[in-house]
Amino acid sequence: MSMSASTAPDGRETAGFAKPATVHTVRTAGIDALTAEELEAWHLLRAANPALDSPYFHPGFAAAVHASGREVRVAVGRDSAGEVRAFLPHHRERSLIRPAGWPAADFQGPVLAPGSRLSPLDLLTGGVRSFEFDHLIEDCADFEPWIVSRRPSPFLDVSGGLDGYLGRASRSGKDNMGQARRRAAKAERTHGAVRFVADSLDQEALAQVIELKRAQYAATGAKDYFATPDRHDLMTRLLHTRDSSFGGVLSTLHAGPHLLAAHFGIRSGAVLHWWFPVYDPAFSSLAPGWMLLRELVCAAPALGITRIDLGRGDDEYKRRAKTGETLVCQGIVTRSSARQALRRARDSVVETAKSSALGPGLRKIVRGFRNLNR
């Protein structure tokens, strides 16, 4: 292929075609039908754009989702010279497309070089009437007309491990990390030796994570992400993905024979995405989630991790723990003003539901809007 790679001063490989370009044609194919040239271009485009360092933009994530049983198709954009310039992996439901991994893809958007242009309307071909997104990164200027809202996605800068983190953390973050250290000592006195495994391959522990997460969904009334078998298969596939540039990471914290807390996430390079954290409610007085997070921050240098993305959400622990945040966007690309109005109404209902005693009833209305959007 005519594209070339070079090496940046920090040693990171970058693409030789990183200068801005405009996508002129878009072809859609199954992810398993992409050519070697296209897969190489995907890696090079991603390496050239620091905004795409999340593991969700690695082709390994889309491939794992597809292999688990949910079809992933990819919009491949080329410039006027025929060079590959953009990728957008997605699922299709009738006339609607959504980012690959929906509804658990915490960062979304096209894979393209900084400054390159991709008209979102070019995605609406072959009977597709809309493209819905809820975690679009802000580095997507062409999508601006279709953005309905923006919400924060916090992260932890863990370069330098615990000492480095504490130098950047808020007072609340420092206090909670200190309390986590003291509670770990209490757990050891009460329940037995505290053991932390940063990167485990224990399939039984992964099953416990899923079981605890499903119990949490049931207790809070949230939709059960693991209600369908393909999500279980996806976790297993990611757990056993040992590629040096992408894979799953299972971290566990025990006290004696008891699993206090665990987390399953994905990583790419120096970025770990905090995806499915759980703890055993029987040990809630110990705040085991903070104990686990502290251990992971301590282990970050040995793992080669410099940032932990916590994902969008206003959970209290995220507000306390974060050292910074980015914004992710919600909206829908469509030629129909009515469909866009429905999306705006839906977002408004969601925001109201968060602070209203009528939340459960409002969630039914939201589901109705979703059906109308398809």
Secondary structure, 3 states (H helix, E strand, C coil): CCCCEEECCCCCEEECCCCCCECCEEEEEEHHHCCHHHHHHHHHHHHHCHHHCCHHHCHHHHHHHHHCCCCCEEEEEECCCCCEEEEEEEEEECCEEEECCCCCCCCECCEECCCCECCHHHHCCCCCCEEEEEEEECCCHHHHHHEEEEEEEEEEECCCHHHHHHHHCCHHHHHHHHHHHHHHHHHHHHHCCEEEEEEECCHHHHHHHHHHHHHHHHHHCCCCHHHCHHHHHHHHHHHCCCCCCCEEEEEEEEECCEEEEEEEEEEECCEEEEEEEEECHHHHHHCHHHHHHHHHHHHHHHHCCCEEECCCCCCHHHHHHCCEEEEEEEEEEECCHHHHHHHHHHHHHHHHHHCCCCHHHHHHHHHHHHHHCC
